[in-house]
Amino acid sequence: MPETAAALLPADEAGWRLEDYLRRGGYGTARRVVTTMAPGDVLAEVRQASLRGRGGAGFPAGAKWGFVPQGGSGPRYLCVNADEAEPGTFKDRLILLRAPHLLIEGMIIASFAVGIRNAFVYVRGEYGPAVRRLEEALAEARAAGLVGPGLFGTDFGLDVVVHRGAGAYICGEETAQLESLEGRRGQPRVKPPFPAVVGLFRSPTVINNVETVATVPGILARGADRFLGLGLPKDGGTRLFCVSGAVRRPGVYELPVGTPLREIIEVHAGGLPEGARLKAVIPGGLSAPVLLPGEIEVRMDVESLARAGSMLGSAGIVVIAEGTPILDVLMATARFYAHESCGKCTPCRIGTSWILKIVGRLRAGGGAPDDLDLVAGLAEGIKGRTLCPLGDAAALAIGAMAAKFRGELERAVAR
């Protein structure tokens, strides 16, 4: 869990209940914020901390909150994005299961800062146990007067609704999520207007990832300077890095932003199994372009990975060992994006489906080397031509694999 709130977290899953959280000082920060601070001061603290969104885009949370228009009598909403469907990513599930009250406390503080009284948590449809855990925690909080009207003896209140998705990856995109919450098919909206101005039910809306919101209590408890000092000047704090694939100790590791990728793999995750050699690493969930063994000295932050030609994304690190056919990895990637494309944008809908057909033909032994050029061309045709980042994610991930492993793919086709 985030180090900035470590004192509020259980050592294992057993300590998630309200009584355990209160024993560790839980909701104390929310109480102090709501009863003694001005909303603008809370917003300033989050801005000073340089908290960047932990869901994939990496947009500064304080700036996003600040875009919400103040004044007026209309409602404002908070949507917590728990639609964690990026392959290789499982950190938000851990927070929902082990620290649901930390998330709720973060929602109270964020809502107070922006003047929000209604919040939604949009949870991935496959996360049944996590949904049940969160709903139990909310029931505990309501019974204790920690969710609802008149929080901490003030006139501020917050109502929270848990909404379970139906398994669509596209609903992790913020505007598609809003469409789904409003009862329509999850497809992205044209932007602008942006959700901070015209969001849920045409009202100003803040949308943040689970880890982002769960980090807020620690910032207000210990101060922005403490949080900022743990990370980098433009990206403060720690992050939860998910490590899976060919490592000895797969799991979730909380480390400072900017920790080198090689250190995460070889030190914290224990390195590859004995006798295995590194072939490639996907550093930020399936959407992130693959890195070769000679490229993993990079630091795990937004700017460093961008310079390396990849992205931090959701910080889901997938380690691939020698012996894994890259054509199989390419096939799994193409299948995922073709299946998850919502179909609204023609370049993504047609491009991903054709890439899947061509890669499938190559894998079945019926393709030709020129097909690799066709795959690269289709990926390039998707890039920058869709309403949401899904098309770009597919194009970047597939394009990088096809380019960096061209020799291996040509040999596989030749056979």
C-alpha positions in Angstrom: 0.0 0.0 0.0 1.1 3.6 -0.4 3.9 4.4 2.0 2.4 7.9 2.6 -0.5 6.2 4.4 1.4 3.2 5.7 0.4 3.8 9.3 -3.3 3.4 8.3 -2.9 0.1 6.5 -3.2 -3.5 7.8 -0.2 -5.8 7.6 -2.4 -8.3 5.8 -6.0 -8.6 4.5 -7.4 -9.6 7.9 -7.2 -6.0 9.2 -9.5 -4.3 6.7 -12.5 -3.7 9.0 -13.5 -0.3 10.4 -12.5 -1.0 14.0 -9.0 -1.9 12.8 -8.7 1.1 10.6 -9.9 3.4 13.4 -7.3 1.8 15.8 -4.6 2.9 13.4 -5.9 6.5 13.3 -8.2 6.0 10.3 -10.6 8.9 9.4 -8.6 11.1 11.7 -7.2 13.0 8.8 -10.6 13.4 7.1 -12.0 14.7 10.4 -9.2 17.3 10.7 -9.6 18.3 7.1 -13.3 18.7 7.2 -13.5 20.5 10.5 -10.4 22.8 10.4 -9.3 23.3 6.8 -10.7 25.4 3.9 -11.3 23.5 0.7 -8.8 25.7 -1.2 -6.1 24.8 1.3 -6.7 21.1 0.7 -6.5 21.6 -3.0 -3.3 23.6 -2.6 -1.7 20.8 -0.6 -2.5 18.2 -3.2 -1.1 20.4 -5.9 2.1 21.0 -4.0 2.5 17.3 -3.5 2.7 16.8 -7.3 0.4 13.8 -7.1 0.0 12.5 -10.6 -2.9 10.2 -11.5 -2.0 6.5 -11.0 -4.5 5.1 -13.5 -2.5 5.5 -16.7 -2.6 9.1 -18.1 -0.5 10.5 -15.3 -2.4 13.8 -15.2 -1.7 15.9 -12.0 -4.6 15.3 -9.6 -4.5 18.8 -8.1 -4.8 20.4 -11.5 -7.7 18.2 -12.4 -9.6 19.1 -9.3 -8.9 22.8 -10.0 -10.6 22.6 -13.4 -14.0 22.0 -11.7 -15.9 25.4 -11.8 -16.7 26.7 -8.4 -19.9 28.5 -7.4 -23.4 27.9 -8.8 -26.1 25.7 -7.3 -25.7 22.6 -9.5 -24.3 19.3 -8.4 -20.7 18.1 -8.8 -19.6 14.4 -8.8 -16.6 12.3 -7.9 -16.1 9.1 -9.9 -13.5 6.7 -8.6 -12.2 4.6 -11.5 -11.9 1.0 -10.3 -12.4 -0.5 -13.7 -8.9 -2.1 -13.5 -8.9 -4.1 -16.8 -5.4 -3.3 -18.1 -3.5 -6.7 -18.5 -0.7 -6.9 -16.1 -2.3 -4.6 -13.5 -3.8 -5.6 -10.2 -2.9 -2.9 -7.6 -6.4 -1.4 -7.3 -7.9 -4.7 -6.4 -5.4 -5.0 -3.6 -6.5 -1.7 -2.2 -10.2 -2.6 -2.4 -9.6 -5.9 -0.6 -7.1 -4.8 2.0 -7.8 -1.1 2.6 -11.3 -0.1 1.5 -11.6 2.4 4.3 -8.5 4.2 3.1 -10.2 4.7 -0.2 -13.3 6.0 1.4 -11.4 8.4 3.5 -9.6 9.7 0.4 -13.0 10.1 -1.3 -14.2 12.3 1.7 -11.1 14.5 1.5 -11.2 14.9 -2.3 -14.9 15.6 -2.3 -14.5 18.2 0.4 -11.8 19.9 -1.5 -13.9 20.3 -4.6 -17.4 20.8 -3.1 -18.7 17.3 -4.0 -21.5 15.6 -2.2 -22.2 12.5 -4.4 -19.5 10.0 -5.4 -19.5 6.8 -7.4 -17.0 3.9 -7.4 -17.1 2.2 -10.8 -15.7 -1.3 -10.2 -14.6 -3.8 -12.9 -17.3 -6.4 -13.3 -15.0 -9.3 -12.7 -14.0 -8.0 -9.3 -16.7 -9.7 -7.3 -14.9 -10.2 -4.0 -13.5 -6.6 -4.2 -17.0 -5.2 -4.7 -18.4 -7.1 -1.8 -15.5 -5.9 0.4 -16.0 -2.3 -0.6 -19.8 -2.5 0.0 -19.2 -4.0 3.5 -16.8 -1.2 4.3 -19.2 1.4 3.2 -22.0 -0.2 5.3 -19.6 0.0 8.3 -18.8 3.7 7.5 -22.5 4.6 7.1 -23.4 3.0 10.4 -20.6 4.9 12.1 -21.7 8.2 10.6 -18.6 8.4 8.4 -20.5 8.4 5.1 -23.7 10.3 4.7 -24.9 13.8 5.8 -23.4 15.9 8.5 -19.9 14.4 8.6 -17.9 15.1 11.8 -20.6 17.5 13.0 -20.5 19.8 10.0 -22.9 20.6 7.2 -20.7 18.7 4.8 -21.9 15.3 3.7 -21.0 12.6 1.1 -23.1 9.9 -0.4 -21.3 7.0 -2.1 -22.7 4.5 -4.7 -20.8 1.4 -5.9 -21.5 0.6 -9.5 -20.4 -2.7 -11.0 -19.3 -2.7 -14.6 -20.1 -5.4 -17.1 -16.6 -6.3 -18.2 -15.8 -3.8 -20.9 -12.2 -2.6 -21.0 -13.3 0.6 -22.7 -15.1 1.7 -19.6 -11.7 2.4 -18.0 -11.6 5.4 -20.3 -13.2 8.2 -18.3 -15.9 9.4 -20.7 -16.9 5.9 -21.6 -17.2 5.2 -17.9 -19.6 8.2 -17.6 -21.7 6.9 -20.4 -21.9 3.5 -18.7 -22.8 5.1 -15.3 -25.7 7.0 -17.1 -27.1 3.7 -18.4 -25.8 3.8 -22.0 -23.3 1.7 -23.9 -19.8 2.4 -22.8 -18.2 4.4 -25.6 -16.0 7.5 -25.4 -17.3 11.0 -25.8 -15.9 13.8 -28.0 -13.7 16.1 -25.9 -13.9 19.0 -25.2 -15.9 19.6 -23.2 -13.9 17.7 -20.5 -15.6 15.9 -17.6 -14.4 18.5 -15.1 -16.8 20.9 -16.8 -19.4 18.6 -18.4 -19.2 15.2 -16.9 -21.7 12.8 -15.2 -25.3 13.9 -15.9 -23.9 17.0 -17.7 -22.4 18.2 -14.4 -18.8 19.0 -13.3 -17.1 15.7 -12.4 -13.7 14.6 -11.0 -12.5 11.2 -12.2 -9.6 9.6 -10.4 -8.1 6.1 -10.1 -8.4 4.1 -6.9 -4.7 4.4 -6.0 -4.7 8.1 -6.6 -7.6 8.7 -4.2 -6.2 6.3 -1.7 -3.0 8.3 -1.6 -4.7 11.5 -0.6 -5.1 10.8 3.2 -1.4 10.2 3.5 -0.6 13.5 1.8 -2.8 15.5 4.2 -1.6 13.5 7.2 2.1 14.0 6.6 2.2 17.0 4.4 2.9 17.7 0.7 6.7 18.2 1.3 7.0 14.7 2.8 5.2 13.1 -0.1 7.1 15.1 -2.7 10.4 14.2 -1.1 9.6 10.5 -1.7 9.4 10.8 -5.4 10.4 13.4 -8.1 9.7 17.1 -8.4 7.1 16.6 -11.0 5.8 13.3 -9.8 5.8 13.0 -6.0 5.5 10.0 -3.7 5.5 6.3 -4.2 3.7 4.1 -6.6 2.4 0.6 -6.5 4.2 -1.4 -9.2 2.6 -4.7 -10.3 5.2 -7.3 -11.4 4.1 -10.5 -13.2 5.5 -12.9 -15.7 8.9 -14.6 -15.5 10.1 -13.4 -12.1 10.7 -15.3 -8.8 8.4 -13.1 -6.7 5.5 -11.7 -8.7 3.4 -9.2 -6.8 2.7 -5.6 -5.9 5.6 -3.5 -4.7 5.4 0.0 -3.3 8.5 2.0 -4.3 9.4 5.6 -4.9 8.5 7.1 -8.2 11.6 6.9 -10.4 12.9 3.6 -9.1 14.9 1.9 -12.0 13.0 -0.8 -13.9 16.0 -3.1 -13.6 16.0 -2.7 -9.8 12.3 -3.6 -9.6 12.8 -6.7 -11.6 16.1 -8.0 -10.3 16.0 -6.9 -6.6 12.4 -6.5 -5.5 10.9 -9.2 -7.7 13.8 -11.5 -7.2 14.9 -11.6 -10.9 14.1 -14.3 -13.4 14.0 -18.0 -12.4 17.2 -19.9 -12.5 18.5 -20.5 -16.0 16.0 -18.0 -17.6 17.2 -15.0 -19.6 15.3 -11.8 -20.1 13.8 -11.3 -23.5 11.6 -8.2 -23.1 9.6 -6.2 -20.6 6.3 -4.4 -20.9 6.7 -1.6 -18.3 3.2 -0.1 -17.9 0.5 -2.6 -18.7 -0.2 -4.1 -22.1 -0.7 -0.6 -23.6 3.0 0.3 -23.1 5.4 -0.4 -25.9 7.8 -3.2 -25.1 11.4 -2.7 -24.0 14.4 -4.8 -24.8 16.9 -6.1 -22.2 19.3 -3.2 -23.0 16.6 -0.6 -22.3 15.6 -1.5 -18.7 18.0 0.9 -17.0 15.2 3.4 -17.4 13.6 5.0 -14.3 9.9 4.3 -13.7 8.4 7.7 -14.1 6.3 9.3 -16.8 9.0 11.5 -18.4 11.8 8.9 -18.3 9.7 6.2 -20.0 8.4 8.6 -22.6 12.0 9.4 -23.5 12.7 5.6 -23.8 9.8 5.3 -26.2 7.4 3.6 -23.9 5.1 4.8 -21.0 4.5 4.3 -17.3 0.8 3.8 -17.8 -0.7 1.8 -14.9 2.8 0.6 -13.7 2.0 -3.0 -14.6 5.3 -4.6 -15.4 5.2 -7.9 -17.4 8.5 -9.7 -17.7 9.0 -12.0 -20.7 11.8 -14.7 -20.8 13.7 -16.1 -23.7 11.8 -19.1 -25.1 8.5 -17.3 -25.2 7.6 -16.9 -28.9 7.0 -13.2 -29.6 4.4 -14.2 -32.2 2.4 -15.7 -29.3 2.7 -12.4 -27.4 1.7 -10.4 -30.5 -1.3 -12.7 -31.0 -2.5 -12.3 -27.4 -2.1 -8.5 -27.7 -3.9 -8.3 -31.1 -6.7 -10.5 -29.8 -7.2 -8.4 -26.7 -7.5 -5.1 -28.5 -9.7 -6.4 -31.3 -12.0 -7.9 -28.7 -12.1 -4.8 -26.5 -12.5 -2.1 -29.2 -15.9 -0.5 -28.6 -16.4 0.0 -32.4 -17.2 3.7 -32.3 -14.1 4.8 -34.3 -13.6 3.2 -37.7 -9.7 3.1 -37.6 -9.7 1.2 -34.3 -12.7 -1.1 -35.1 -11.4 -2.1 -38.6 -7.7 -1.8 -37.9 -7.6 -4.0 -34.8 -9.8 -6.7 -36.3 -7.6 -6.8 -39.5 -4.4 -6.9 -37.4 -5.8 -9.9 -35.5 -6.7 -11.7 -38.7 -3.2 -11.2 -40.2 -1.4 -12.2 -37.0 -3.6 -15.2 -36.7 -2.8 -16.1 -40.3 1.0 -15.7 -39.6 0.7 -17.8 -36.5 -1.2 -20.6 -38.3 1.6 -20.8 -40.9 -0.3 -19.2 -43.8 1.3 -15.8 -43.9 4.1 -14.1 -45.7 6.9 -11.7 -44.6 5.1 -8.8 -46.3 2.3 -9.3 -43.8 4.5 -7.8 -41.1 4.6 -4.6 -43.1 0.8 -4.7 -43.4 0.5 -5.1 -39.6 2.8 -2.1 -39.1 0.9 0.0 -41.6 -2.4 -0.8 -40.0 -1.1 0.1 -36.6 0.2 3.4 -38.0 -3.2 4.1 -39.6 -4.9 3.8 -36.2 -2.5 6.1 -34.3 -3.9 9.5 -33.6 -7.2 8.8 -35.3 -9.5 7.7 -32.5 -11.6 9.4 -29.9 -9.9 7.7 -26.9 -6.5 6.2 -26.2 -7.5 2.6 -26.8 -6.6 2.9 -30.5 -3.3 4.5 -29.8 -2.5 1.9 -27.1 -3.1 -0.9 -29.6 -1.1 0.8 -32.3 1.9 1.6 -30.0 2.0 -1.9 -28.4 1.6 -3.9 -31.6 3.9 -1.5 -33.6 6.7 -1.8 -31.1 6.5 -5.5 -31.0 6.5 -5.8 -34.8 9.5 -3.5 -35.1 11.7 -4.6 -32.3 11.3 -8.3 -33.0 11.1 -8.1 -36.8 13.9 -10.7 -37.3 12.3 -13.3 -35.0 8.9 -12.7 -36.6 10.3 -13.2 -40.1 11.9 -16.4 -39.1 8.7 -17.6 -37.5 6.8 -16.8 -40.7 9.5 -18.5 -42.9 9.0 -21.7 -41.0 
